[in-house]
Amino acid sequence: MNNEEIRTVLQDLPVSVGGFVFHDDDGQPVVVLNSRLSAERRMKAFRHEVEHIENGDMYDMNYNEYGGNTT
Ligand SMILES: [Zn+2]
């Protein structure tokens, strides 16, 4: 998967949250990043979320970016 094909949206999230991934109605992953982060931290969060997509983590029902990851 090409990282540039992954859709990214910015959202005002709690500062403790870097970002998360969800799937749109077509099953395509969408990375949501915290607009309150610095560009540097946002980039880091993006790479982190892309890793989850590449690992298929979000297909795991136990995966929860907020509540402490299982891995
Ligand atoms: Zn994570």
N, CA, C, O and the ligand as a Tripos MOL2 file, in Angstrom:
@<TRIPOS>MOLECULE
protein
  285   283    72     0     0
PROTEIN
NO_CHARGES

@<TRIPOS>ATOM
      1 N           0.8490   -1.2110    0.0000 N.3       1 MET1
      2 CA          0.0000    0.0000    0.0000 C.3       1 MET1
      3 C           0.8770    1.2500    0.0000 C.2       1 MET1
      4 O           1.8470    1.3580    0.7500 O.2       1 MET1
      5 N           0.5090    2.1690   -0.8480 N.am      2 ASN2
      6 CA          1.2420    3.4320   -0.9030 C.3       2 ASN2
      7 C           0.7010    4.4000    0.1580 C.2       2 ASN2
      8 O          -0.4980    4.6720    0.2050 O.2       2 ASN2
      9 N           1.5840    4.9050    0.9920 N.am      3 ASN3
     10 CA          1.1620    5.7950    2.0790 C.3       3 ASN3
     11 C           0.4220    7.0180    1.5670 C.2       3 ASN3
     12 O          -0.4660    7.5400    2.2400 O.2       3 ASN3
     13 N           0.7870    7.4740    0.3770 N.am      4 GLU4
     14 CA          0.1650    8.6880   -0.1420 C.3       4 GLU4
     15 C          -1.2870    8.4680   -0.5350 C.2       4 GLU4
     16 O          -2.0320    9.4220   -0.7600 O.2       4 GLU4
     17 N          -1.6840    7.1930   -0.6170 N.am      5 GLU5
     18 CA         -3.0660    6.9020   -0.9710 C.3       5 GLU5
     19 C          -3.9700    6.8570    0.2410 C.2       5 GLU5
     20 O          -5.1910    6.7690    0.1100 O.2       5 GLU5
     21 N          -3.3770    6.9160    1.4170 N.am      6 ILE6
     22 CA         -4.1730    6.8500    2.6350 C.3       6 ILE6
     23 C          -4.7620    8.2240    2.9270 C.2       6 ILE6
     24 O          -4.0380    9.2140    3.0330 O.2       6 ILE6
     25 N          -6.0600    8.2690    3.0520 N.am      7 ARG7
     26 CA         -6.7230    9.5320    3.3350 C.3       7 ARG7
     27 C          -6.4590    9.9630    4.7710 C.2       7 ARG7
     28 O          -6.4680    9.1450    5.6910 O.2       7 ARG7
     29 N          -6.2280   11.2330    4.9450 N.am      8 THR8
     30 CA         -5.9410   11.7770    6.2630 C.3       8 THR8
     31 C          -6.8390   12.9770    6.5290 C.2       8 THR8
     32 O          -6.9800   13.8560    5.6800 O.2       8 THR8
     33 N          -7.4370   13.0080    7.6940 N.am      9 VAL9
     34 CA         -8.2300   14.1660    8.0750 C.3       9 VAL9
     35 C          -7.7400   14.6840    9.4170 C.2       9 VAL9
     36 O          -7.2680   13.9180   10.2580 O.2       9 VAL9
     37 N          -7.8570   15.9850    9.6060 N.am     10 LEU10
     38 CA         -7.4800   16.6090   10.8690 C.3      10 LEU10
     39 C          -8.7310   16.8470   11.7040 C.2      10 LEU10
     40 O          -9.7780   17.2410   11.1900 O.2      10 LEU10
     41 N          -8.5960   16.5980   13.0040 N.am     11 GLN11
     42 CA         -9.7290   16.8000   13.8810 C.3      11 GLN11
     43 C          -9.2340   17.3030   15.2270 C.2      11 GLN11
     44 O          -8.1330   16.9670   15.6640 O.2      11 GLN11
     45 N         -10.0450   18.0960   15.8650 N.am     12 ASP12
     46 CA         -9.7160   18.6140   17.1830 C.3      12 ASP12
     47 C          -9.9590   17.5140   18.2160 C.2      12 ASP12
     48 O         -11.1010   17.2300   18.5770 O.2      12 ASP12
     49 N          -8.8710   16.8990   18.6870 N.am     13 LEU13
     50 CA         -8.9720   15.7820   19.6220 C.3      13 LEU13
     51 C          -8.3130   16.1540   20.9450 C.2      13 LEU13
     52 O          -7.5530   17.1200   21.0100 O.2      13 LEU13
     53 N          -8.6020   15.3880   22.0060 N.am     14 PRO14
     54 CA         -7.8870   15.6280   23.2630 C.3      14 PRO14
     55 C          -6.3770   15.5430   23.0340 C.2      14 PRO14
     56 O          -5.9190   14.7240   22.2380 O.2      14 PRO14
     57 N          -5.6040   16.3790   23.7210 N.am     15 VAL15
     58 CA         -4.1620   16.4350   23.4590 C.3      15 VAL15
     59 C          -3.4580   15.1130   23.7430 C.2      15 VAL15
     60 O          -2.3640   14.8720   23.2330 O.2      15 VAL15
     61 N          -4.0730   14.2590   24.5480 N.am     16 SER16
     62 CA         -3.4570   12.9650   24.8560 C.3      16 SER16
     63 C          -3.5660   11.9960   23.6940 C.2      16 SER16
     64 O          -2.9150   10.9510   23.6860 O.2      16 SER16
     65 N          -4.3950   12.3420   22.7060 N.am     17 VAL17
     66 CA         -4.6180   11.4510   21.5650 C.3      17 VAL17
     67 C          -3.8550   11.9600   20.3500 C.2      17 VAL17
     68 O          -4.0280   13.1070   19.9370 O.2      17 VAL17
     69 N          -3.0160   11.1110   19.7830 N.am     18 GLY18
     70 CA         -2.2810   11.5060   18.5870 C.3      18 GLY18
     71 C          -3.1240   11.3540   17.3480 C.2      18 GLY18
     72 O          -3.1090   12.2060   16.4590 O.2      18 GLY18
     73 N          -3.8550   10.2700   17.2960 N.am     19 GLY19
     74 CA         -4.7010   10.0020   16.1400 C.3      19 GLY19
     75 C          -5.2500    8.6000   16.2140 C.2      19 GLY19
     76 O          -4.9490    7.8470   17.1400 O.2      19 GLY19
     77 N          -6.0510    8.2580   15.2410 N.am     20 PHE20
     78 CA         -6.5840    6.8980   15.1780 C.3      20 PHE20
     79 C          -6.9900    6.5930   13.7440 C.2      20 PHE20
     80 O          -6.9360    7.4590   12.8710 O.2      20 PHE20
     81 N          -7.3920    5.3640   13.5190 N.am     21 VAL21
     82 CA         -7.7690    4.9130   12.1810 C.3      21 VAL21
     83 C          -9.2030    4.4100   12.2010 C.2      21 VAL21
     84 O          -9.6160    3.7320   13.1420 O.2      21 VAL21
     85 N          -9.9500    4.7380   11.1770 N.am     22 PHE22
     86 CA        -11.2450    4.0840   11.0130 C.3      22 PHE22
     87 C         -11.4400    3.7550    9.5420 C.2      22 PHE22
     88 O         -10.6550    4.1810    8.6940 O.2      22 PHE22
     89 N         -12.4840    2.9990    9.2420 N.am     23 HIS23
     90 CA        -12.7740    2.6470    7.8560 C.3      23 HIS23
     91 C         -14.0240    3.3630    7.3930 C.2      23 HIS23
     92 O         -15.0230    3.4250    8.1090 O.2      23 HIS23
     93 N         -13.9580    3.9030    6.1880 N.am     24 ASP24
     94 CA        -15.1410    4.5520    5.6340 C.3      24 ASP24
     95 C         -16.0990    3.4850    5.0870 C.2      24 ASP24
     96 O         -15.8300    2.2900    5.2020 O.2      24 ASP24
     97 N         -17.1900    3.9120    4.5070 N.am     25 ASP25
     98 CA        -18.2230    2.9890    4.0550 C.3      25 ASP25
     99 C         -17.7230    2.0440    2.9610 C.2      25 ASP25
    100 O         -18.2870    0.9690    2.7610 O.2      25 ASP25
    101 N         -16.6640    2.4460    2.2550 N.am     26 ASP26
    102 CA        -16.1030    1.5980    1.2140 C.3      26 ASP26
    103 C         -15.0310    0.6590    1.7500 C.2      26 ASP26
    104 O         -14.4230   -0.1000    0.9960 O.2      26 ASP26
    105 N         -14.8040    0.7190    3.0640 N.am     27 GLY27
    106 CA        -13.7940   -0.1400    3.6710 C.3      27 GLY27
    107 C         -12.3850    0.3940    3.5340 C.2      27 GLY27
    108 O         -11.4170   -0.3180    3.8020 O.2      27 GLY27
    109 N         -12.2620    1.6550    3.1150 N.am     28 GLN28
    110 CA        -10.9450    2.2570    2.9760 C.3      28 GLN28
    111 C         -10.5070    2.8700    4.3030 C.2      28 GLN28
    112 O         -11.2980    3.5370    4.9700 O.2      28 GLN28
    113 N          -9.2460    2.6470    4.6890 N.am     29 PRO29
    114 CA         -8.7820    3.2240    5.9470 C.3      29 PRO29
    115 C          -8.6450    4.7450    5.8550 C.2      29 PRO29
    116 O          -8.2080    5.2840    4.8390 O.2      29 PRO29
    117 N          -9.0210    5.4090    6.9200 N.am     30 VAL30
    118 CA         -8.8690    6.8550    7.0190 C.3      30 VAL30
    119 C          -8.1310    7.1510    8.3130 C.2      30 VAL30
    120 O          -8.5380    6.7120    9.3890 O.2      30 VAL30
    121 N          -7.0360    7.9050    8.1970 N.am     31 VAL31
    122 CA         -6.2680    8.2790    9.3800 C.3      31 VAL31
    123 C          -6.7770    9.6210    9.8880 C.2      31 VAL31
    124 O          -6.8200   10.6000    9.1440 O.2      31 VAL31
    125 N          -7.1600    9.6580   11.1470 N.am     32 VAL32
    126 CA         -7.5760   10.9130   11.7730 C.3      32 VAL32
    127 C          -6.4370   11.3800   12.6680 C.2      32 VAL32
    128 O          -5.9960   10.6590   13.5620 O.2      32 VAL32
    129 N          -5.9730   12.5920   12.4140 N.am     33 LEU33
    130 CA         -4.8770   13.1350   13.2060 C.3      33 LEU33
    131 C          -5.3570   14.3200   14.0230 C.2      33 LEU33
    132 O          -6.2640   15.0500   13.6260 O.2      33 LEU33
    133 N          -4.7290   14.4890   15.1660 N.am     34 ASN34
    134 CA         -5.1040   15.5770   16.0650 C.3      34 ASN34
    135 C          -4.5710   16.9120   15.5510 C.2      34 ASN34
    136 O          -3.3610   17.1050   15.4360 O.2      34 ASN34
    137 N          -5.4740   17.8180   15.2480 N.am     35 SER35
    138 CA         -5.0730   19.1200   14.7110 C.3      35 SER35
    139 C          -4.3570   19.9740   15.7530 C.2      35 SER35
    140 O          -3.7370   20.9820   15.4110 O.2      35 SER35
    141 N          -4.4410   19.5760   17.0220 N.am     36 ARG36
    142 CA         -3.8070   20.3680   18.0730 C.3      36 ARG36
    143 C          -2.3340   20.0290   18.2630 C.2      36 ARG36
    144 O          -1.6250   20.6930   19.0200 O.2      36 ARG36
    145 N          -1.8800   18.9790   17.5610 N.am     37 LEU37
    146 CA         -0.4730   18.6000   17.6880 C.3      37 LEU37
    147 C           0.4030   19.4680   16.8030 C.2      37 LEU37
    148 O          -0.0650   20.0470   15.8230 O.2      37 LEU37
    149 N           1.6850   19.5520   17.1610 N.am     38 SER38
    150 CA          2.6420   20.2110   16.2800 C.3      38 SER38
    151 C           2.7960   19.3730   15.0230 C.2      38 SER38
    152 O           2.4740   18.1850   15.0160 O.2      38 SER38
    153 N           3.2900   19.9960   13.9570 N.am     39 ALA39
    154 CA          3.4730   19.2810   12.6840 C.3      39 ALA39
    155 C           4.3520   18.0550   12.8820 C.2      39 ALA39
    156 O           4.1280   17.0120   12.2680 O.2      39 ALA39
    157 N           5.3380   18.1910   13.7310 N.am     40 GLU40
    158 CA          6.2780   17.0900   13.9760 C.3      40 GLU40
    159 C           5.5730   15.9160   14.6560 C.2      40 GLU40
    160 O           5.7230   14.7680   14.2390 O.2      40 GLU40
    161 N           4.8130   16.2090   15.6930 N.am     41 ARG41
    162 CA          4.0930   15.1440   16.4080 C.3      41 ARG41
    163 C           2.9950   14.5440   15.5400 C.2      41 ARG41
    164 O           2.6830   13.3590   15.6490 O.2      41 ARG41
    165 N           2.4190   15.3620   14.6890 N.am     42 ARG42
    166 CA          1.3740   14.8850   13.7830 C.3      42 ARG42
    167 C           1.9490   13.8740   12.7940 C.2      42 ARG42
    168 O           1.3450   12.8410   12.5050 O.2      42 ARG42
    169 N           3.1490   14.2090   12.2810 N.am     43 MET43
    170 CA          3.8510   13.3280   11.3420 C.3      43 MET43
    171 C           4.1340   11.9900   12.0100 C.2      43 MET43
    172 O           3.9680   10.9280   11.4100 O.2      43 MET43
    173 N           4.5650   12.0670   13.2670 N.am     44 LYS44
    174 CA          4.8730   10.8620   14.0360 C.3      44 LYS44
    175 C           3.6030   10.0260   14.2350 C.2      44 LYS44
    176 O           3.6180    8.8020   14.1020 O.2      44 LYS44
    177 N           2.5220   10.7100   14.5530 N.am     45 ALA45
    178 CA          1.2480   10.0180   14.7590 C.3      45 ALA45
    179 C           0.7820    9.3750   13.4610 C.2      45 ALA45
    180 O           0.2410    8.2690   13.4670 O.2      45 ALA45
    181 N           0.9910   10.0700   12.3510 N.am     46 PHE46
    182 CA          0.5990    9.5330   11.0490 C.3      46 PHE46
    183 C           1.3350    8.2320   10.7630 C.2      46 PHE46
    184 O           0.7290    7.2350   10.3680 O.2      46 PHE46
    185 N           2.6570    8.2540   10.9680 N.am     47 ARG47
    186 CA          3.4410    7.0420   10.7030 C.3      47 ARG47
    187 C           3.0050    5.9040   11.6130 C.2      47 ARG47
    188 O           2.9680    4.7430   11.2060 O.2      47 ARG47
    189 N           2.6750    6.2580   12.8530 N.am     48 HIS48
    190 CA          2.2030    5.2570   13.8140 C.3      48 HIS48
    191 C           0.9050    4.6170   13.3150 C.2      48 HIS48
    192 O           0.7500    3.3970   13.3570 O.2      48 HIS48
    193 N          -0.0130    5.4420   12.8500 N.am     49 GLU49
    194 CA         -1.3010    4.9140   12.3870 C.3      49 GLU49
    195 C          -1.1340    4.0920   11.1060 C.2      49 GLU49
    196 O          -1.8110    3.0810   10.9180 O.2      49 GLU49
    197 N          -0.2230    4.5360   10.2240 N.am     50 VAL50
    198 CA          0.0280    3.7890    8.9950 C.3      50 VAL50
    199 C           0.5520    2.3990    9.3260 C.2      50 VAL50
    200 O           0.2340    1.4250    8.6430 O.2      50 VAL50
    201 N           1.3570    2.3160   10.3770 N.am     51 GLU51
    202 CA          1.8540    1.0170   10.8260 C.3      51 GLU51
    203 C           0.6970    0.1010   11.2110 C.2      51 GLU51
    204 O           0.6950   -1.0880   10.8930 O.2      51 GLU51
    205 N          -0.2800    0.6750   11.8990 N.am     52 HIS52
    206 CA         -1.4460   -0.1220   12.2800 C.3      52 HIS52
    207 C          -2.1720   -0.6330   11.0440 C.2      52 HIS52
    208 O          -2.6010   -1.7860   11.0000 O.2      52 HIS52
    209 N          -2.3070    0.2270   10.0440 N.am     53 ILE53
    210 CA         -2.9910   -0.1710    8.8090 C.3      53 ILE53
    211 C          -2.2190   -1.2940    8.1410 C.2      53 ILE53
    212 O          -2.8020   -2.2900    7.7130 O.2      53 ILE53
    213 N          -0.8980   -1.1290    8.0520 N.am     54 GLU54
    214 CA         -0.0870   -2.1310    7.3830 C.3      54 GLU54
    215 C          -0.0680   -3.4420    8.1480 C.2      54 GLU54
    216 O           0.0410   -4.5130    7.5520 O.2      54 GLU54
    217 N          -0.1760   -3.3580    9.4740 N.am     55 ASN55
    218 CA         -0.2070   -4.5750   10.2990 C.3      55 ASN55
    219 C          -1.6000   -5.1780   10.3720 C.2      55 ASN55
    220 O          -1.7770   -6.2810   10.8880 O.2      55 ASN55
    221 N          -2.5880   -4.4580    9.8580 N.am     56 GLY56
    222 CA         -3.9590   -4.9400    9.9240 C.3      56 GLY56
    223 C          -4.5360   -4.8820   11.3200 C.2      56 GLY56
    224 O          -5.4930   -5.5940   11.6250 O.2      56 GLY56
    225 N          -3.9670   -4.0400   12.1750 N.am     57 ASP57
    226 CA         -4.3910   -3.9820   13.5770 C.3      57 ASP57
    227 C          -5.8540   -3.5800   13.7510 C.2      57 ASP57
    228 O          -6.5140   -4.0130   14.6950 O.2      57 ASP57
    229 N          -6.3550   -2.7550   12.8380 N.am     58 MET58
    230 CA         -7.7060   -2.2480   13.0800 C.3      58 MET58
    231 C          -8.7750   -3.2580   12.7140 C.2      58 MET58
    232 O          -9.9650   -3.0040   12.8980 O.2      58 MET58
    233 N          -8.3500   -4.4210   12.1890 N.am     59 TYR59
    234 CA         -9.3120   -5.4910   11.9870 C.3      59 TYR59
    235 C          -9.4610   -6.3170   13.2530 C.2      59 TYR59
    236 O         -10.3390   -7.1730   13.3590 O.2      59 TYR59
    237 N          -8.5840   -6.0430   14.2070 N.am     60 ASP60
    238 CA         -8.6070   -6.7480   15.4860 C.3      60 ASP60
    239 C          -9.5710   -6.0320   16.4210 C.2      60 ASP60
    240 O          -9.3790   -4.8560   16.7310 O.2      60 ASP60
    241 N         -10.5930   -6.7260   16.8660 N.am     61 MET61
    242 CA        -11.5970   -6.1000   17.7260 C.3      61 MET61
    243 C         -11.0070   -5.6130   19.0400 C.2      61 MET61
    244 O         -11.5780   -4.7440   19.6990 O.2      61 MET61
    245 N          -9.8570   -6.1780   19.4220 N.am     62 ASN62
    246 CA         -9.2310   -5.7770   20.6840 C.3      62 ASN62
    247 C          -8.4170   -4.5000   20.5340 C.2      62 ASN62
    248 O          -7.9550   -3.9150   21.5140 O.2      62 ASN62
    249 N          -8.2540   -4.0810   19.2730 N.am     63 TYR63
    250 CA         -7.4400   -2.9010   19.0510 C.3      63 TYR63
    251 C          -8.2140   -1.6430   19.4190 C.2      63 TYR63
    252 O          -9.3050   -1.3970   18.9050 O.2      63 TYR63
    253 N          -7.6530   -0.8740   20.2880 N.am     64 ASN64
    254 CA         -8.2890    0.3690   20.7070 C.3      64 ASN64
    255 C          -7.2070    1.3980   20.9990 C.2      64 ASN64
    256 O          -6.4840    1.2910   21.9900 O.2      64 ASN64
    257 N          -7.1040    2.3900   20.1320 N.am     65 GLU65
    258 CA         -6.0380    3.3750   20.2590 C.3      65 GLU65
    259 C          -6.1960    4.2090   21.5420 C.2      65 GLU65
    260 O          -5.2090    4.6910   22.0970 O.2      65 GLU65
    261 N          -7.3980    4.3670   21.9900 N.am     66 TYR66
    262 CA         -7.6200    5.1820   23.1820 C.3      66 TYR66
    263 C          -7.3500    4.4280   24.4670 C.2      66 TYR66
    264 O          -6.6430    4.9080   25.3540 O.2      66 TYR66
    265 N          -7.9290    3.2240   24.5550 N.am     67 GLY67
    266 CA         -7.9290    2.5150   25.8310 C.3      67 GLY67
    267 C          -6.6940    1.6820   26.0890 C.2      67 GLY67
    268 O          -6.7800    0.6640   26.7760 O.2      67 GLY67
    269 N          -5.5490    2.0760   25.5660 N.am     68 GLY68
    270 CA         -4.3520    1.2890   25.7930 C.3      68 GLY68
    271 C          -4.3290    0.1210   24.8320 C.2      68 GLY68
    272 O          -5.2190   -0.7300   24.8550 O.2      68 GLY68
    273 N          -3.3390    0.0800   24.0080 N.am     69 ASN69
    274 CA         -3.2720   -0.9460   22.9790 C.3      69 ASN69
    275 C          -2.9940   -2.3050   23.5820 C.2      69 ASN69
    276 O          -2.3940   -2.4190   24.6510 O.2      69 ASN69
    277 N          -3.4410   -3.3380   22.8800 N.am     70 THR70
    278 CA         -3.1840   -4.7000   23.3400 C.3      70 THR70
    279 C          -1.7620   -5.1260   23.0110 C.2      70 THR70
    280 O          -1.2350   -6.0640   23.6100 O.2      70 THR70
    281 N          -1.1420   -4.4380   22.0610 N.am     71 THR71
    282 CA          0.2220   -4.8110   21.6880 C.3      71 THR71
    283 C           1.1910   -3.7370   22.1120 C.2      71 THR71
    284 O           2.3940   -3.8660   21.8860 O.2      71 THR71
    285 ZN         -1.4360    2.7850   18.1500 Zn       72 ZN72
@<TRIPOS>BOND
     1     1     2 1
     2     2     3 1
     3     3     4 2
     4     3     5 am
     5     5     6 1
     6     6     7 1
     7     7     8 2
     8     7     9 am
     9     9    10 1
    10    10    11 1
    11    11    12 2
    12    11    13 am
    13    13    14 1
    14    14    15 1
    15    15    16 2
    16    15    17 am
    17    17    18 1
    18    18    19 1
    19    19    20 2
    20    19    21 am
    21    21    22 1
    22    22    23 1
    23    23    24 2
    24    23    25 am
    25    25    26 1
    26    26    27 1
    27    27    28 2
    28    27    29 am
    29    29    30 1
    30    30    31 1
    31    31    32 2
    32    31    33 am
    33    33    34 1
    34    34    35 1
    35    35    36 2
    36    35    37 am
    37    37    38 1
    38    38    39 1
    39    39    40 2
    40    39    41 am
    41    41    42 1
    42    42    43 1
    43    43    44 2
    44    43    45 am
    45    45    46 1
    46    46    47 1
    47    47    48 2
    48    47    49 am
    49    49    50 1
    50    50    51 1
    51    51    52 2
    52    51    53 am
    53    53    54 1
    54    54    55 1
    55    55    56 2
    56    55    57 am
    57    57    58 1
    58    58    59 1
    59    59    60 2
    60    59    61 am
    61    61    62 1
    62    62    63 1
    63    63    64 2
    64    63    65 am
    65    65    66 1
    66    66    67 1
    67    67    68 2
    68    67    69 am
    69    69    70 1
    70    70    71 1
    71    71    72 2
    72    71    73 am
    73    73    74 1
    74    74    75 1
    75    75    76 2
    76    75    77 am
    77    77    78 1
    78    78    79 1
    79    79    80 2
    80    79    81 am
    81    81    82 1
    82    82    83 1
    83    83    84 2
    84    83    85 am
    85    85    86 1
    86    86    87 1
    87    87    88 2
    88    87    89 am
    89    89    90 1
    90    90    91 1
    91    91    92 2
    92    91    93 am
    93    93    94 1
    94    94    95 1
    95    95    96 2
    96    95    97 am
    97    97    98 1
    98    98    99 1
    99    99   100 2
   100    99   101 am
   101   101   102 1
   102   102   103 1
   103   103   104 2
   104   103   105 am
   105   105   106 1
   106   106   107 1
   107   107   108 2
   108   107   109 am
   109   109   110 1
   110   110   111 1
   111   111   112 2
   112   111   113 am
   113   113   114 1
   114   114   115 1
   115   115   116 2
   116   115   117 am
   117   117   118 1
   118   118   119 1
   119   119   120 2
   120   119   121 am
   121   121   122 1
   122   122   123 1
   123   123   124 2
   124   123   125 am
   125   125   126 1
   126   126   127 1
   127   127   128 2
   128   127   129 am
   129   129   130 1
   130   130   131 1
   131   131   132 2
   132   131   133 am
   133   133   134 1
   134   134   135 1
   135   135   136 2
   136   135   137 am
   137   137   138 1
   138   138   139 1
   139   139   140 2
   140   139   141 am
   141   141   142 1
   142   142   143 1
   143   143   144 2
   144   143   145 am
   145   145   146 1
   146   146   147 1
   147   147   148 2
   148   147   149 am
   149   149   150 1
   150   150   151 1
   151   151   152 2
   152   151   153 am
   153   153   154 1
   154   154   155 1
   155   155   156 2
   156   155   157 am
   157   157   158 1
   158   158   159 1
   159   159   160 2
   160   159   161 am
   161   161   162 1
   162   162   163 1
   163   163   164 2
   164   163   165 am
   165   165   166 1
   166   166   167 1
   167   167   168 2
   168   167   169 am
   169   169   170 1
   170   170   171 1
   171   171   172 2
   172   171   173 am
   173   173   174 1
   174   174   175 1
   175   175   176 2
   176   175   177 am
   177   177   178 1
   178   178   179 1
   179   179   180 2
   180   179   181 am
   181   181   182 1
   182   182   183 1
   183   183   184 2
   184   183   185 am
   185   185   186 1
   186   186   187 1
   187   187   188 2
   188   187   189 am
   189   189   190 1
   190   190   191 1
   191   191   192 2
   192   191   193 am
   193   193   194 1
   194   194   195 1
   195   195   196 2
   196   195   197 am
   197   197   198 1
   198   198   199 1
   199   199   200 2
   200   199   201 am
   201   201   202 1
   202   202   203 1
   203   203   204 2
   204   203   205 am
   205   205   206 1
   206   206   207 1
   207   207   208 2
   208   207   209 am
   209   209   210 1
   210   210   211 1
   211   211   212 2
   212   211   213 am
   213   213   214 1
   214   214   215 1
   215   215   216 2
   216   215   217 am
   217   217   218 1
   218   218   219 1
   219   219   220 2
   220   219   221 am
   221   221   222 1
   222   222   223 1
   223   223   224 2
   224   223   225 am
   225   225   226 1
   226   226   227 1
   227   227   228 2
   228   227   229 am
   229   229   230 1
   230   230   231 1
   231   231   232 2
   232   231   233 am
   233   233   234 1
   234   234   235 1
   235   235   236 2
   236   235   237 am
   237   237   238 1
   238   238   239 1
   239   239   240 2
   240   239   241 am
   241   241   242 1
   242   242   243 1
   243   243   244 2
   244   243   245 am
   245   245   246 1
   246   246   247 1
   247   247   248 2
   248   247   249 am
   249   249   250 1
   250   250   251 1
   251   251   252 2
   252   251   253 am
   253   253   254 1
   254   254   255 1
   255   255   256 2
   256   255   257 am
   257   257   258 1
   258   258   259 1
   259   259   260 2
   260   259   261 am
   261   261   262 1
   262   262   263 1
   263   263   264 2
   264   263   265 am
   265   265   266 1
   266   266   267 1
   267   267   268 2
   268   267   269 am
   269   269   270 1
   270   270   271 1
   271   271   272 2
   272   271   273 am
   273   273   274 1
   274   274   275 1
   275   275   276 2
   276   275   277 am
   277   277   278 1
   278   278   279 1
   279   279   280 2
   280   279   281 am
   281   281   282 1
   282   282   283 1
   283   283   284 2
@<TRIPOS>SUBSTRUCTURE
     1 MET1         2 RESIDUE 1 A MET
     2 ASN2         6 RESIDUE 1 A ASN
     3 ASN3        10 RESIDUE 1 A ASN
     4 GLU4        14 RESIDUE 1 A GLU
     5 GLU5        18 RESIDUE 1 A GLU
     6 ILE6        22 RESIDUE 1 A ILE
     7 ARG7        26 RESIDUE 1 A ARG
     8 THR8        30 RESIDUE 1 A THR
     9 VAL9        34 RESIDUE 1 A VAL
    10 LEU10       38 RESIDUE 1 A LEU
    11 GLN11       42 RESIDUE 1 A GLN
    12 ASP12       46 RESIDUE 1 A ASP
    13 LEU13       50 RESIDUE 1 A LEU
    14 PRO14       54 RESIDUE 1 A PRO
    15 VAL15       58 RESIDUE 1 A VAL
    16 SER16       62 RESIDUE 1 A SER
    17 VAL17       66 RESIDUE 1 A VAL
    18 GLY18       70 RESIDUE 1 A GLY
    19 GLY19       74 RESIDUE 1 A GLY
    20 PHE20       78 RESIDUE 1 A PHE
    21 VAL21       82 RESIDUE 1 A VAL
    22 PHE22       86 RESIDUE 1 A PHE
    23 HIS23       90 RESIDUE 1 A HIS
    24 ASP24       94 RESIDUE 1 A ASP
    25 ASP25       98 RESIDUE 1 A ASP
    26 ASP26      102 RESIDUE 1 A ASP
    27 GLY27      106 RESIDUE 1 A GLY
    28 GLN28      110 RESIDUE 1 A GLN
    29 PRO29      114 RESIDUE 1 A PRO
    30 VAL30      118 RESIDUE 1 A VAL
    31 VAL31      122 RESIDUE 1 A VAL
    32 VAL32      126 RESIDUE 1 A VAL
    33 LEU33      130 RESIDUE 1 A LEU
    34 ASN34      134 RESIDUE 1 A ASN
    35 SER35      138 RESIDUE 1 A SER
    36 ARG36      142 RESIDUE 1 A ARG
    37 LEU37      146 RESIDUE 1 A LEU
    38 SER38      150 RESIDUE 1 A SER
    39 ALA39      154 RESIDUE 1 A ALA
    40 GLU40      158 RESIDUE 1 A GLU
    41 ARG41      162 RESIDUE 1 A ARG
    42 ARG42      166 RESIDUE 1 A ARG
    43 MET43      170 RESIDUE 1 A MET
    44 LYS44      174 RESIDUE 1 A LYS
    45 ALA45      178 RESIDUE 1 A ALA
    46 PHE46      182 RESIDUE 1 A PHE
    47 ARG47      186 RESIDUE 1 A ARG
    48 HIS48      190 RESIDUE 1 A HIS
    49 GLU49      194 RESIDUE 1 A GLU
    50 VAL50      198 RESIDUE 1 A VAL
    51 GLU51      202 RESIDUE 1 A GLU
    52 HIS52      206 RESIDUE 1 A HIS
    53 ILE53      210 RESIDUE 1 A ILE
    54 GLU54      214 RESIDUE 1 A GLU
    55 ASN55      218 RESIDUE 1 A ASN
    56 GLY56      222 RESIDUE 1 A GLY
    57 ASP57      226 RESIDUE 1 A ASP
    58 MET58      230 RESIDUE 1 A MET
    59 TYR59      234 RESIDUE 1 A TYR
    60 ASP60      238 RESIDUE 1 A ASP
    61 MET61      242 RESIDUE 1 A MET
    62 ASN62      246 RESIDUE 1 A ASN
    63 TYR63      250 RESIDUE 1 A TYR
    64 ASN64      254 RESIDUE 1 A ASN
    65 GLU65      258 RESIDUE 1 A GLU
    66 TYR66      262 RESIDUE 1 A TYR
    67 GLY67      266 RESIDUE 1 A GLY
    68 GLY68      270 RESIDUE 1 A GLY
    69 ASN69      274 RESIDUE 1 A ASN
    70 THR70      278 RESIDUE 1 A THR
    71 THR71      282 RESIDUE 1 A THR
    72 ZN72       285 GROUP 0 **** ****
